[in-house]
Amino acid sequence: MILITGANGHLGSQTIDFLLTNNSDADVAGLVRSAEKGAELKEKGVKIRIGDYTDYPSIEKAVQGIDTLLLISSSTLKGRTDQHNNVIQAAKEAGINHIFYTSIVEADKELSLLSRDHAATEKLIKNSGISYTIYRNAFYMEFLPLFLGDALETGHWAFPSDGNAINLALRLEMAEVLANGLANAEEHKNSIYEITSAQAYSLEEIADMLSEASGKEISYSDISVSEFEQALTEAGLPEEQIAISVMTATTFVNGALDFTYDDMQKLLGRKPTGLETYISEFANQ
Ligand SMILES: NC(=O)c1ccc[n+]([C@@H]2O[C@H](COP(=O)([O-])OP(=O)(O)OC[C@H]3O[C@@H](n4cnc5c(N)ncnc54)[C@H](OP(=O)(O)O)[C@@H]3O)[C@@H](O)[C@H]2O)c1
């Protein structure tokens, strides 16, 4: 049986949908934090396991009888490596054969503040001796509207990048890649894939694409991270939102997303959706 964690989240539920659509006989279980969060999945025939990464006994119980595990990285950033370690140790104790994990692109270069937990988790997985497949995901293309804020309305996009390009890939297609991998685990044994779309773009280029697609001039300013943080603070945004935005900005500025590989194309069996396509759909909604 395949257990997918974060099963009620975006990536987890989309992966489950692809798995069930492409393999009607797939034996799929989903880890969620409460029965209510698993209700929709249960209706689709997914077996529900309840557990929280921070609660080892709950995870120990949830992984019983599982052969293949997709550990979707926690969205709760505090103590994230420890949370993942709980899952990996429980998987080892339960004799799970294969762990799939969602990491960040070029995790071992530790260019983003987000990379450290992922790099540490990758090491824990390798040290566990369990077969693994690691998908080092670029940032989600679906998050572009969040990065843009009100740029489409104001015609001005101020965001730090220090001239670096960013590679964004569709989360929906990442889910498809994960489902393909889970259905053919042996083929992907002890592999690490860099999951990016076919091209990285500078934020200047993205602003140009938005202008072209929307028919409205969008100018771009490459401001510093401290200027960005100050502007968000002055706008009265909640502290947590500012922290996440600053982390994203630092990731861009450090060039942590300025990478392009063809792994996603190979694993999808077609060219991943490019940013131009996404932007033309998004700007004309
Ligand atoms: N590449 C990117 O651009 C990007 C962007 C954002 C996040 N991520 C990472 O990718 C992961 C998947 O993305 P997503 O869009 O599917 O995120 P999401 O929709 O927020 O889903 C996260 C899932 O993780 C579960 N979770 C969080 N903390 C947990 C814990 N302590 N124990 C058990 N489950 C826990 C959540 O459960 P609840 O519903 O109970 O909270 C939810 O099911 C995220 O968790 C994050 O690590 C990547």
The ligand as an SDF file (V2000), in Angstrom:
LIG
                    3D

 48 52  0  0  0  0  0  0  0  0999 V2000
    7.6730   24.5130   -4.0800 N   0  0  0  0  0  0  0  0  0  0  0  0
    6.9340   25.4860   -3.5780 C   0  0  0  0  0  0  0  0  0  0  0  0
    6.7330   26.5740   -4.1920 O   0  0  0  0  0  0  0  0  0  0  0  0
    6.2800   25.3150   -2.2410 C   0  0  0  0  0  0  0  0  0  0  0  0
    5.4400   26.3220   -1.7650 C   0  0  0  0  0  0  0  0  0  0  0  0
    4.8110   26.1150   -0.5500 C   0  0  0  0  0  0  0  0  0  0  0  0
    5.0390   24.9690    0.1710 C   0  0  0  0  0  0  0  0  0  0  0  0
    5.8660   24.0060   -0.3140 N   0  0  0  0  0  0  0  0  0  0  0  0
    6.1650   22.7670    0.4110 C   0  0  0  0  0  0  0  0  0  0  0  0
    5.4960   21.7270   -0.2910 O   0  0  0  0  0  0  0  0  0  0  0  0
    4.5630   21.0560    0.6060 C   0  0  0  0  0  0  0  0  0  0  0  0
    3.3160   20.6520   -0.1700 C   0  0  0  0  0  0  0  0  0  0  0  0
    2.7510   21.8140   -0.7710 O   0  0  0  0  0  0  0  0  0  0  0  0
    1.1870   22.0320   -0.7570 P   0  0  0  0  0  0  0  0  0  0  0  0
    0.9230   23.1390   -1.6900 O   0  0  0  0  0  0  0  0  0  0  0  0
    0.4770   20.7520   -0.8830 O   0  0  0  0  0  0  0  0  0  0  0  0
    0.9710   22.5750    0.7440 O   0  0  0  0  0  0  0  0  0  0  0  0
   -0.4140   22.5650    1.5590 P   0  0  0  0  0  0  0  0  0  0  0  0
   -1.5680   22.6100    0.6430 O   0  0  0  0  0  0  0  0  0  0  0  0
   -0.2740   23.6260    2.5920 O   0  0  0  0  0  0  0  0  0  0  0  0
   -0.4100   21.1280    2.2620 O   0  0  0  0  0  0  0  0  0  0  0  0
    0.4650   20.8370    3.3050 C   0  0  0  0  0  0  0  0  0  0  0  0
    0.0170   19.5280    3.9110 C   0  0  0  0  0  0  0  0  0  0  0  0
    0.9460   19.1790    4.9560 O   0  0  0  0  0  0  0  0  0  0  0  0
    0.1650   18.8190    6.1010 C   0  0  0  0  0  0  0  0  0  0  0  0
    0.9180   19.0580    7.3330 N   0  0  0  0  0  0  0  0  0  0  0  0
    1.4440   20.2150    7.7660 C   0  0  0  0  0  0  0  0  0  0  0  0
    2.0110   20.0490    8.9550 N   0  0  0  0  0  0  0  0  0  0  0  0
    1.8040   18.7480    9.2930 C   0  0  0  0  0  0  0  0  0  0  0  0
    2.1290   17.9720   10.4250 C   0  0  0  0  0  0  0  0  0  0  0  0
    2.7700   18.4970   11.4820 N   0  0  0  0  0  0  0  0  0  0  0  0
    1.7800   16.6590   10.4350 N   0  0  0  0  0  0  0  0  0  0  0  0
    1.1250   16.1180    9.3770 C   0  0  0  0  0  0  0  0  0  0  0  0
    0.7840   16.8020    8.2760 N   0  0  0  0  0  0  0  0  0  0  0  0
    1.1140   18.1070    8.2490 C   0  0  0  0  0  0  0  0  0  0  0  0
   -1.0340   19.7410    6.0220 C   0  0  0  0  0  0  0  0  0  0  0  0
   -2.0430   19.2660    6.8830 O   0  0  0  0  0  0  0  0  0  0  0  0
   -3.1570   20.3070    7.4820 P   0  0  0  0  0  0  0  0  0  0  0  0
   -4.1590   20.5270    6.3880 O   0  0  0  0  0  0  0  0  0  0  0  0
   -3.6900   19.5840    8.6410 O   0  0  0  0  0  0  0  0  0  0  0  0
   -2.4250   21.5740    7.8420 O   0  0  0  0  0  0  0  0  0  0  0  0
   -1.3670   19.5960    4.5440 C   0  0  0  0  0  0  0  0  0  0  0  0
   -2.0550   18.4100    4.2880 O   0  0  0  0  0  0  0  0  0  0  0  0
    4.3160   22.0800    1.7050 C   0  0  0  0  0  0  0  0  0  0  0  0
    3.9170   21.4140    2.8890 O   0  0  0  0  0  0  0  0  0  0  0  0
    5.6610   22.7610    1.8230 C   0  0  0  0  0  0  0  0  0  0  0  0
    6.5760   22.0010    2.5890 O   0  0  0  0  0  0  0  0  0  0  0  0
    6.4870   24.1470   -1.5210 C   0  0  0  0  0  0  0  0  0  0  0  0
  1  2  1  0
  2  3  2  0
  2  4  1  0
  4  5  1  0
  4 48  2  0
  5  6  2  0
  6  7  1  0
  7  8  2  0
  8  9  1  0
  8 48  1  0
  9 10  1  0
  9 46  1  0
 10 11  1  0
 11 12  1  0
 11 44  1  0
 12 13  1  0
 13 14  1  0
 14 15  2  0
 14 16  1  0
 14 17  1  0
 17 18  1  0
 18 19  2  0
 18 20  1  0
 18 21  1  0
 21 22  1  0
 22 23  1  0
 23 24  1  0
 23 42  1  0
 24 25  1  0
 25 26  1  0
 25 36  1  0
 26 27  1  0
 26 35  1  0
 27 28  2  0
 28 29  1  0
 29 30  1  0
 29 35  2  0
 30 31  1  0
 30 32  2  0
 32 33  1  0
 33 34  2  0
 34 35  1  0
 36 37  1  0
 36 42  1  0
 37 38  1  0
 38 39  2  0
 38 40  1  0
 38 41  1  0
 42 43  1  0
 44 45  1  0
 44 46  1  0
 46 47  1  0
M  CHG  2   8   1  16  -1
M  END
$$$$
